[in-house]
């Protein structure tokens, strides 16, 4: 496990807090632990989507022109 940074203070809306508490696995995880897990999931998602975005997009295929057209 990586070393933890000093604590930070955040303010959540009631809706955000309810969502966070819903992910606590029946209270066995602290809110801080859930926040760390959620942030790690988001980081993984973003890094995965950036990896795909780094590949150059394929050029669209152009339809062949019929003979006799310029």
N, CA and C of each residue as an Amber inpcrd file, in Angstrom:
protein
   210
   0.8410000  -1.1780000   0.0000000   0.0000000   0.0000000   0.0000000
   0.8860000   1.2410000   0.0000000   0.4670000   2.2110000  -0.7870000
   1.2260000   3.4530000  -0.8430000   1.0620000   4.2290000   0.4580000
   2.0620000   5.0380000   0.8160000   1.8970000   5.8750000   2.0120000
   0.7750000   6.8840000   1.7870000   0.0990000   7.2320000   2.8460000
  -1.0220000   8.1590000   2.7500000  -0.5540000   9.5940000   2.9310000
  -1.1700000  10.4890000   2.1720000  -0.8940000  11.9190000   2.2930000
  -1.6220000  12.4490000   3.5220000  -1.2910000  13.6490000   3.9660000
  -2.0190000  14.2320000   5.0990000  -3.5100000  14.3670000   4.7640000
  -4.3720000  14.3160000   5.7500000  -5.8140000  14.4040000   5.5040000
  -6.2030000  15.7340000   4.8530000  -7.2780000  15.6680000   4.0750000
  -7.8680000  16.8750000   3.4960000  -9.3210000  16.9380000   3.9290000
  -9.8630000  18.1150000   3.9250000 -11.2570000  18.2970000   4.3120000
 -12.0850000  18.5650000   3.0580000 -13.1910000  17.8500000   2.9020000
 -14.0880000  18.0920000   1.7790000 -15.5140000  18.2070000   2.3080000
 -16.3280000  18.9370000   1.5870000 -17.7410000  19.0580000   1.9220000
 -18.5560000  18.3450000   0.8530000 -19.4530000  17.4750000   1.2820000
 -20.2960000  16.7260000   0.3640000 -21.7390000  17.1700000   0.4890000
 -22.4660000  17.0080000  -0.6090000 -23.9050000  17.2470000  -0.5490000
 -24.5500000  16.0430000   0.1300000 -25.7770000  16.1870000   0.6210000
 -26.4490000  15.0240000   1.2120000 -26.5520000  13.8470000   0.2350000
 -26.7840000  14.1520000  -1.0370000 -26.8750000  13.0890000  -2.0500000
 -25.5370000  12.3640000  -2.1950000 -24.4390000  13.1150000  -2.2490000
 -23.1130000  12.5100000  -2.3690000 -22.7820000  11.6640000  -1.1520000
 -23.1230000  12.1580000   0.0220000 -22.8570000  11.4170000   1.2520000
 -23.6650000  10.1160000   1.2970000 -24.9080000  10.1720000   0.8540000
 -25.7360000   8.9580000   0.8180000 -25.1380000   7.9340000  -0.1430000
 -24.6670000   8.4040000  -1.3030000 -24.0460000   7.5050000  -2.2750000
 -22.7850000   6.8760000  -1.6770000 -21.9680000   7.7200000  -1.0460000
 -20.7310000   7.2420000  -0.4270000 -21.0340000   6.1940000   0.6370000
 -21.9870000   6.4820000   1.5030000 -22.3400000   5.5370000   2.5610000
 -22.9110000   4.2410000   1.9890000 -23.5570000   4.3140000   0.8310000
 -24.0860000   3.1140000   0.1840000 -22.9990000   2.1950000  -0.3320000
 -21.8120000   2.7030000  -0.5010000 -20.6840000   1.8960000  -0.9870000
 -19.8060000   1.3710000   0.1450000 -20.2100000   1.5610000   1.3710000
 -19.3460000   1.2220000   2.5080000 -19.4050000  -0.2370000   2.9190000
 -20.0710000  -1.0790000   2.1520000 -20.1470000  -2.5140000   2.4590000
 -20.6050000  -2.7610000   3.8940000 -21.8010000  -2.2820000   4.1850000
 -22.4150000  -2.4490000   5.5230000 -21.5800000  -1.8410000   6.6300000
 -20.9080000  -0.7610000   6.3360000 -20.1480000  -0.0550000   7.3640000
 -18.7990000  -0.6410000   7.6730000 -18.3920000  -1.6920000   6.9330000
 -17.1000000  -2.3060000   7.2370000 -15.9310000  -1.4680000   6.7190000
 -16.2050000  -0.5620000   5.7820000 -15.1750000   0.3460000   5.2890000
 -15.4490000   1.7510000   5.7870000 -14.3900000   2.4720000   6.0630000
 -14.5630000   3.8680000   6.4570000 -14.9010000   4.6910000   5.2170000
 -15.4390000   5.8660000   5.4340000 -15.7120000   6.7660000   4.3160000
 -14.4180000   7.1050000   3.5780000 -13.3540000   7.2970000   4.3230000
 -12.0600000   7.6120000   3.7010000 -11.5970000   6.4620000   2.8040000
 -11.7470000   5.2440000   3.2850000 -11.3320000   4.0870000   2.4920000
 -12.1460000   3.9990000   1.2030000 -13.4360000   4.2530000   1.3020000
 -14.2900000   4.2160000   0.1080000 -13.8610000   5.3110000  -0.8660000
 -13.5750000   6.5040000  -0.3590000 -13.1400000   7.5910000  -1.2350000
 -11.8500000   7.2150000  -1.9590000 -10.9150000   6.5860000  -1.2560000
  -9.6680000   6.1680000  -1.9030000  -9.9350000   5.1360000  -2.9930000
 -10.8140000   4.1770000  -2.7160000 -11.1490000   3.1560000  -3.7110000
 -11.8230000   3.7690000  -4.9370000 -12.7610000   4.6670000  -4.7010000
 -13.4800000   5.3100000  -5.7990000 -12.5170000   6.1430000  -6.6490000
 -11.6270000   6.8790000  -6.0050000 -10.6530000   7.6740000  -6.7470000
  -9.7240000   6.7790000  -7.5670000  -9.3040000   5.6630000  -6.9910000
  -8.4600000   4.7270000  -7.7330000  -9.1940000   4.1800000  -8.9600000
 -10.4860000   3.8600000  -8.8080000 -11.2800000   3.3780000  -9.9440000
 -11.3610000   4.4360000 -11.0390000 -11.5840000   5.6740000 -10.6560000
 -11.6700000   6.7610000 -11.6220000 -10.3330000   6.9710000 -12.3410000
  -9.2560000   6.9070000 -11.5950000  -7.9280000   7.0510000 -12.2010000
  -7.7030000   5.9500000 -13.2290000  -8.0520000   4.7120000 -12.8770000
  -7.8930000   3.5850000 -13.8020000  -8.7130000   3.8020000 -15.0640000
  -9.9690000   4.2610000 -14.9070000 -10.8330000   4.5100000 -16.0640000
 -10.2320000   5.5780000 -16.9660000  -9.7700000   6.6720000 -16.3780000
  -9.2080000   7.7640000 -17.1780000  -7.9240000   7.3320000 -17.8780000
  -7.0820000   6.6000000 -17.1900000  -5.8410000   6.1540000 -17.8170000
  -6.1310000   5.1690000 -18.9390000  -7.1390000   4.3500000 -18.7620000
  -7.5200000   3.4070000 -19.8090000  -8.0560000   4.1310000 -21.0270000
  -8.8840000   5.1600000 -20.8200000  -9.4410000   5.8850000 -21.9560000
  -8.3820000   6.7470000 -22.6220000  -7.4130000   7.2460000 -21.8760000
  -6.3260000   8.0210000 -22.4720000  -5.4450000   7.1210000 -23.3130000
  -5.2490000   5.8900000 -22.8710000  -4.4330000   4.9530000 -23.6410000
  -5.0420000   4.6830000 -24.9990000  -6.3590000   4.5710000 -25.0480000
  -7.0330000   4.3640000 -26.3270000  -6.9780000   5.6280000 -27.1640000
  -7.0660000   6.7900000 -26.5320000  -7.0860000   8.0450000 -27.2730000
  -5.7200000   8.3570000 -27.8730000  -4.6470000   7.8100000 -27.3180000
  -3.3130000   8.1010000 -27.8280000  -3.0780000   7.4520000 -29.1880000
  -3.8330000   6.3840000 -29.4990000  -3.6680000   5.7490000 -30.7870000
  -4.2820000   6.6440000 -31.8540000  -3.5810000   6.8450000 -32.9560000
  -4.1570000   7.7110000 -33.9860000  -5.4170000   7.0850000 -34.5600000
  -6.4400000   7.9140000 -34.8160000  -7.6700000   7.3590000 -35.3780000
  -7.4170000   6.8550000 -36.7890000  -8.1340000   5.8140000 -37.1520000
  -7.9960000   5.2670000 -38.4980000  -8.6230000   6.2350000 -39.4880000
  -7.9550000   6.3940000 -40.6180000  -8.4880000   7.2800000 -41.6510000
  -9.7330000   6.6330000 -42.2550000 -10.7690000   7.4320000 -42.5010000
 -11.9720000   6.8540000 -43.1000000 -11.6710000   6.3630000 -44.5070000
 -12.3110000   5.2760000 -44.8580000 -12.1160000   4.7260000 -46.1960000
 -12.9380000   5.5330000 -47.1800000 -12.3010000   5.9030000 -48.2650000
 -12.9870000   6.6680000 -49.2920000 -13.5120000   5.7020000 -50.3460000
 -14.7140000   5.9540000 -50.7730000 -15.2890000   5.1230000 -51.8230000
 -14.5630000   5.3960000 -53.1290000 -14.3220000   4.3580000 -53.8860000
 -13.6560000   4.5160000 -55.1730000 -14.6010000   5.2300000 -56.1380000
 -14.0520000   6.1610000 -56.9110000 -14.8570000   6.8820000 -57.8980000
 -15.0370000   5.9930000 -59.1250000 -16.1950000   6.0300000 -59.7010000
 -16.3870000   5.2510000 -60.9490000 -15.4630000   5.7730000 -62.0330000
 -15.0860000   4.9150000 -62.9350000 -14.1830000   5.3210000 -64.0300000
 -14.8280000   6.4050000 -64.8660000 -14.0170000   7.3130000 -65.3260000
 -14.5000000   8.4000000 -66.1650000 -14.7760000   9.6790000 -65.3860000
 -14.8160000   9.6200000 -64.0380000 -15.0280000  10.8180000 -63.2370000
 -13.6810000  11.3530000 -62.7970000 -13.5670000  12.6640000 -62.7250000
 -12.3180000  13.2770000 -62.3030000 -12.2970000  13.5070000 -60.8260000
